[in-house]
Amino acid sequence: MKGSILILAGGGPAPGINTVISSVAKVFLRDGYKVIGLHDGYRNLFSENPSTIDIDFEMADRVFSVGGSILRMSRYKPADLEFKPDFFIEKGIKLLVTIGGDDTASTANRIAKYLSERKIPIQNIHVPKTIDNDLPLPEGQPTFGYQSANQEGVRIGRTIYEDARSSGNWFVVSAMGREAGHLAFGIGAACHYPMIIIPEMFYNVKLTLDKITSLIISSIIKRKILGIPYGVAIVSEGVFHFMSDADIESSGIQFTYDEHGHPELGTVSKAHIYNMLLQIRLKQLGIDIKSRPVEMGYELRCIPPIAFDLHYCSLLGIGVKRLFDEGLTGCMVTSDPAGDITPLFLKDVEDGNGKVKTRMVSMESQRAKMVFFNSIQYLDENDMEEASKYFKNPEEYDFKKILKW
């Protein structure tokens, strides 16, 4: 044996994790290395008795196209004081492979610096995973898992749209996205939803639940003017990242609270919040529209990866070995559309606190402009006369005025 490599997965599941594990394991096993999988992510890495599995070729081959993760995951973020080299030295670890999103990458960045400062010869290579698509990869390169989750979201989303048409109702969909709106944008654009709301839209105004409600109503009334009594609005859960606790509590929803006194958003349906506020406003306006909430997130995370991610994750997994052989560390493995592997060093994409930066949806891109100016439907200055049949002050529901575009 040339030594061991250690693989861990942090954050939440995403389609393709097992494909990465499989591809990494196969290429290292072929070259004479032992492959160890670590359960429970960083929570377990520096514990007294880490829970691990030995990954052989048969196991790697069997899980290649399976959804979920054979390695239990954790969102735990260890403090610098918890770092210690004992496990690495005891197991003869030559490479730590971390699979995860921005938090996992940020912790990997700290560990890489820790190992380097102590001249411990262990390389660290990160594989960018998240259905949120929010790691700062080169333009045009998705995080793995995003395309599979987006595809499943579109499958569900189209069914919801057909239900809206069939029942004459509106649906309010919430899509995962801790901070960025990539998933909601991707699903909404592919389904031709009449309203898409992502946090990146609010670059000129403060993001509030009241504005979100007004934007949905703008679309509802525009569709009524067009003679269409149904529709779907999709809202990214990332909008909550930009609200204060007071803003969130003002919604009237009953929350449980964490140990720091913050509302625990993970215990409530975001779609329910958006829909409840919408129904309250519609009743205040005397507009008879039925709407229903649909939460879209957890059901996207553990599906089997589609062909794109099967191939993409294979390239990333094999790319880990290539970067390792080149002696690189403290980097993410990336694969461009041509399949070429290059490193993206974590120190080059960190902020002043050492945290890996979030990639947001670019509102300046042609894609965003085409969708927001040509695809979705909303009230504008040309609709004010017709809209006055529904509002005393229709200008309050002018899409561009709400956002100050």
N, C-alpha and C positions, 0 to 999 in steps of 0.2 A: 504494500500500500504506500502511495505517495503522501498520504495524509487524509484529512477529512474536510468536507465542506458542510456547512450548517445552513439550513433553509428555514426561515420563519415567515409567517404571514400576519400582517397587522391590519387593524381597521375592520371594515365590514367585508362580507363576501362580494365577489364579482365573477362573472363568467370568464373562465380561462385560467384561474389560479392553478387548478390541477394540471392544465396543459403546460404552464410554466414549470411547475415542480417536476413533471414528467420529463420535459425537454432538458432541463438543467441536469436532472439525475442521470439520464441516459448518456449524455455527452461526457459527464465526469466519470461515471462508472466505466465507460469504455476506455477511459484513459488511466484507470487504475486507482481512482480515489474512492474513499468511503463516503456515502451520502447520508447525512443525519437530518431528520425533520424534527423541528421543535414545536411542541404544542403550546398554545396560549401566548404566543408572541413575546413581546418584551416583558410581560408579567413574569414569565418563566425563565428568561435568559439569565438573570442574575440571582435566581433563587438557589436554595441549598440543594434541592433535589429536582432538577429540571426533568420534565416529562418529554421523552423523545421516542422516535421510531427510526429504525434503520430502513432506508428505502433501497430495495434491490430492483433489478431490471424488470422483473415480472410485475411488481407493484407499479412501477413507473409506467409500464406499457398499458396496464389495465385501467389506470385512472386518467389517461391522456385526454379523453373527450368527455369526461364526467363533470357535471356541474358541481358547485360548492367547493369545499376544500377538505382534503384529507388531514390537513393540519388545523387544529382548533385555533381560532383567531381571538385577538384581544385588542382593545383600544388603549390599553395601559401605556402610559408614557413615564418611563423611569426618570427619576432625578439624576443629575450628574453624580451625586454622592453614592448612588446605588451601583455605579459601574465598577466592575472588577474583572480581571482577566482569567480567573480560576478555571471556568468551564472551557474556555478556548484552549488553554494550555493542557488541561487534563485530557481532552479529546483530540488533541493534535489538529486543531482547526486551522486551515490555511485560508479559508474564504468564508465570510458571512454573506449570504444572499438574503436580502430583505425584500419582501413583496408587499406593496401597500401604496397608500395615497400620500397626501402632503404631511400628515402627522408622522406616519411611519418613516417617510423620507427625511423629515427633520430630525427625528431621533437617530436614524442611521447616520446623518451628517454629524451629530454630536459624538456618536460612538466612533466614527472614522477618525475624528479629531483626537479623541481620547487615546485610541490605539497608536496613532501617529506620534503624538506627544510623548508617549512612553516607549516609543521605538519597538512596539510589539508587532512582529511581521505577519499581521493578519489583514488580508484585503477585504474590502467591503464594497459590494456592488448592489445597487437597488434596481428593482424591476417595477416600473410605474403602473400601478393598478388602481382603478376606481371607475365606477359607472358615472361619476360626476364629471369626468374628463377635465379636471381642473388643475392638473400638474403642468408646470411651465415648459412643456416640450416644444420643439421647433414647430412653427406654423404648419398645419396640415397633418400632424402626427397625433392620433388620439391616444389616450391612456387605454390599456387593454381592458376589455370588459364593457367599455362604453358602447361599442357598435352592437354587441349582442343584447345588452339591456335596452338600447334604443329600438332595436328591431322588435323585441318582445313588447315594449311599450307601444309601438306603433300598431302591432297586432291587436292588443287590448284596446288601444285608442280608437281604432277604426270601428270596432264593435260598439264602443260607447257612442260614437257618432251615429251609427245606424240605429241605435236605441233612441237617440234624440230625435232622429227623423221619424221613426216609427211611432213614438209616443207623443211627439209634439212638445217635449220638455227640453229644458237646459240641464247640462251637467257641468259641475265645477270639479275639475281634476287637479289634484296636487301631485307634483312629480318631485322625486328626490333631488337633492342638490344642496349640500350644506351651506355653500356660499355663492357658488356660480350657478347660472341658469342653463347650462349646456343641454341637460337632459330634457327639460321642459321645452326648450327652444327646438331641439331636434325632433321630439315627438309631435309637438304642435305644428311645426312647419310641414312635416311629412304627411300629417293627417289633414292639412288645410283647415285647422281650427280657426274660427273667426276671431278668437282672442287668445293671445299669448302674453303672459306677464312674467317677467324675469327681473331680478334686482338691478341688472345693468341698465335698464331703461330709465332709472330714476337719477340720472347724472346731473340734472338741473334742479331737482326738488327733493325734499325729504320724503323718504319712503314711509308710507303709513297704510294701515289696513283700510282706512277711509278712502284713500286714493285707489287702492286695489278694487274695492267695491264699485267705485265710480267708473273705473275702466271697464269692468264687466258689464255694467248697466249701459255704458256707451255702446257696446257691441250688441247687447240685447235689443235696444231701441233702433239701432241702425238696421238690424235684421228685420225688425217689425216693419220698418219703412220699406224695406225691400220685399215685404210680403212673406218673410220666412219666420215662423213662430218658434223655432227651435235652434239649438246650437250647443257648442262646448267651449268652455274657457279653461285653459290650463295655466296653473300658477306654480312657479318654482317655490319649494319650501325654503330656498335660500333667502327669500325676502325677510325671514325672521332674523337672519344674521345681522341685518342692518337696523333693527328696531331695539329700543331700550326695553327693559323689563316693564316700565310704566306704560309704554305703547302697547305691549302685548297684553298686560293685565286689563287695559282699558277696553279690550274686546268683550268683556263680560263673561268669558269662558272660565270655568272653575279649573284651576291647575293644582297639582301637587308641586312641592318645592324641594330642591336639592339642599344639600348641607350648607350651601353658600347663600341660600335664600332666593335662588333664581327659579323661574317657572320651568318645570320639566316638560319641554315640548315633545319629547319622545313618547310621552304617555297619552297624547291626544292626537286625533286625526286633524291634520292641517286642512284637508278638504272640508271637514265639518265646520271649522272656524270660518273659512272663506264663504261657505254656503249659508251658514247661519246669518252672518252679517249681511249677505246679499238679500236673503229673504226678509230680514227686518227692514232694510231700506226699501225694497220693492213694496212692502205693505204700507210703509209710510207714504210712499208716492202714489199708492192706489193702483199699482200695476200688477195685474194678475198673471204671473209667470211662475210655473212650478220649476224648481231646480233640485238636483240631487247631487250629493258629494261622492266622489270616487278617489280613494287614496291609491297612488301608484308608486311603489318603491320596493318593498321587501320581496314581492313576487318576481322582481326582475333580477335579483342578485345571484340566485343559485341555479339558474337555468343552464342547460348545456350550451357551450359557446357555439356561435354560428361559424361558418367556414372562414370568415375574415379573421376572427379571433383565434381559431385553431391554428391558422398559418402564422398570424402575427405573433402569437405567444410562443410558437415553436422557434421563430427567428430570434425573439428576445431571449429565450432560454439558451439557445445555442450561442447567442451573442454574449451572454455572461461568460461563457468559457473563453471566447475570443479575447474579451477585455481582460480576463484573469491572466491568460497566457501572455498578454502584453504588459503585465505587471501593474495594471491600473487599479486604483482604489478611490473610495469617496465619490463615486459617480453613479449616475443612472445609465442603464443601457437603453439606447434608442435605435429604432429601425425606421428609415425613411421609406417613402412609397416605392422606391426601387429595391428595397430590401437590404440596403447597405447599413451596417452597424457602426454607430459612433457613440462615444461617451458624452454625457452631459454632466459636468462636475457640479456636485451639490453646492460647493462654495460659490459658484458663479450664479446660482439662482436663489440665494438666501437673502433675507432682509437683514436689517440691523440687529435683530435678536437671534439670528441663526436659523430662523424658520423658513422653510421653502415657500416661495411666493405662490399665490393662487393665480391660476390662469382664468380670467373671466371671459365671457362672450364679448367679442369686439363689436361695439355698436357702430364703429366706423367702417366695418367690412361691407363689401358689396352684398354679401349674403344676408346680413342683418337688415340692411337698408331695403333690399328687395322684399323681404318678408314683412317688415313693419310698415312699409309704405305702399305695398302692392298686394299683399296676400290676406292679411287680417282685415276685419271690417269694424268700423267705428264711426261715431259722429264727428263731422268736421264743420267748418263754417258754412258750407253749402247745405247742411241739413237742418239749420236752426229753425226755419219756418215749420217744417214737418215735425221736428222734435218738440216744438212748443205745444203740441197736442198732448204731450205726456208730462212736461215739466213747466213750472212757472219760470225757471231760469235755465233754459237748455244749455247756455254757455258753460255751465258748471260741469257738463258732461261731454264737452268738446275734448276729444282724446289729446290733441296737441296742446291745448291749454292746460289740461290736468298735469301734463309732464313738462310744460314750458319748453316744448320743442319749437 
